[in-house]
């Protein structure tokens, strides 16, 4: 049991006390970019070693207790941060980046606009059952 492991456990307890749901707690602890465990143990080897500690077992018990407290279904919908990671081919990334520069907007704004336009097309489908919408089940 290292001092760092003890500190991580205490931080996890603090997060558990303030998390609205088990999913929010799990995200705070295990998010692959900004989670407490990821930041504390940035390499795969470090995380693998931590997973074998008693502190990690206690952290898993905190998540389990949060599931019992908030309910699995309720906690299955964590608060949305407004961001997510999308992995795409470099060629597509380059094409979108080029289009954004040509339009004089950020890559983020271009992609948000493209998504919003596609969603508005789906929402305004005359039948509302997807049969008029390419890409939806039953669509052309």
N, C-alpha and C positions, 0 to 999 in steps of 0.2 A: 504494500500500500504506500504509494508515494504521496508527497504533499500535493502534487498536481492532480492526482486522482481524487484526493479528498476535496480539493477546491472545485473540481468539475462536478462532483456529487452534490456539493452545497449549492452550486449554481443551478443544477438540475432541480434540486428541491425548491429553490426560489422560483424557477420557471413553472414548476408544477403548481405552486401556490397561486400564481397569477394567470395561468392558462384558462381560457374559457372552455376548452374541450380537450379531449385526449389527442385529437388530430393536430390542434394548435401546439400542444406540448411536444408531440412527436416531431412536428416540423421544426420547432425551436431547437430541439436536440439533434435531429438527424438530417436536416436539410443538407443536400450535397454541396451547396455553395456557402451558406451562411450559418449552418447549424453549429451548436455549441461543441459537439464532438468533432465535427469536421475541422473547425478552427483550432481546437486544442490539439488534435492529432492529425496533421495534414497529410501524412503519408499512409498508404495502405498497411504497411508493416506496423506503424504506431497504433493504428486503429485495431488491427488484429490482436496486438498485445493487450490493448485496453479491454477488448471484448472478453478476455479471460479473467478479468479482475472481479473482486467482490463488489466494487463500486459500480461496475457496469450492471451486475445483477440487481443491485438496489435501484439503479436508474430504470431498468426494465420493469421493476416492481412499481415504480412511480407511474409509468405509462399504463400499466395494467390497472392500477388503482384509479387512474383518471378515466379509463374506459368504463370501469364499474360505476364511477360517480356520474359521468356525463352520458353514458349510454353509447353503444357502438354506432347506432344509426345517426343519432344527433351529432356525434363527433366525427362522422364520416365526411362532413362538409366543413372543412376549415375555413376561416376567414380568408378571403381572397386578397392577395397583395397587389394585384393589378399587373403582375409580371409573370412570365414563364419562359422557359428556355426551349427553343426549337432548333433541332439539328437538321441542317440541310446541306445538300451538295455545295461545294465551293463555287462551282460554276453558277448555280442559282443565286448564291449570296452575292457574287460579283455582278450578276445581271441586275439584281435588285438595287445594289449599291450604285451602279451606274445610272439606273433610272431615277433614283432619288436625287443624285447630283444634277441630272438633266432637268428635273422638275424643281430644283432649288429647295428641297425639303430634306428632313432627316430620314434615315432608313426606317426608323421606328414609325414616323408619321406616314410614310409611304405604305408600310405593311399594315398599319392600323386602318388606313383608308381602304386598302384593297380588301381586307377582311370585312369591314363594315359594309362596303358595297355588295359583296357576295351575300352577306347575311340579309341585307335589305331585299335582295332579289328573292331569297328563300321565303322571307316573311310575307312578301307581297304576292306569293303564288296564288292564282285565282282559286284553285281547288282547296288549297291548304292541306292536301294529303300527300304532297310530294310527287304526284304523277306528272306535274308540269315542270319539275325541277331536275335538271341533270345532276347526277351524283347522289340523289336521294333514292332510297328503296322505292321501287315502283316508277321511278322517273325514266325519261327517255334515255 
